[in-house]
Amino acid sequence: MEIILKTDIAGLGYKNDVVAVKPGYGRNYLIPQGFAVMATGSNKKILAENIKQVAHKAEKLKLDATALAESIGDITLDIPAKVGESGKIFGRVTTTQISEVLKEKGFDVDRKKIALDSEVKFVGEYTATLDLHKEVKHKVKFNVVAD
């Protein structure tokens, strides 16, 4: 079953993508929740017209995301955390903490657009992926240090 996504859905696609899903997933979840519409001929024509109209806006967003990724560059962030004697972290390091440290450095990145590449359990160096745009992903390194 082909559907047109109305919002970004992790692991499935981005807004205005035409994707194939199992019929039950589309009919029972995506369409009733308002996340998608059926990919009929008329809906595809409407989608093409909408994409044409917002193409210049999308290009500006992509340029802004690329500029943000270039300005962040190879920065290494220091994330303070409470640490035990063995170097293990009490609690966890979250995307919210990374977002706050980026904001302190002058970069406004939403916590929902940050994904940790590995689970953070000990003091050390890790990486996170910033999903700044559909086509712009940026890796940022961060050190977890004792608080």
Buried (B, 14 or more C-beta within 10 A) or exposed (E): BBBBBBEBBEEBBBEBBBBEBEEEBBBEEBBEEEBBBBBEEEBBEEBEEEEEEEEEEBEEBBEEBBEBBEEBEEEEBEBEBEBEEEEEBEEEBBBEBBBBBBEEEEBEBEBEBBEBEEEBEBBEEBEBBBBBBBEBBBEBEBEBEEE
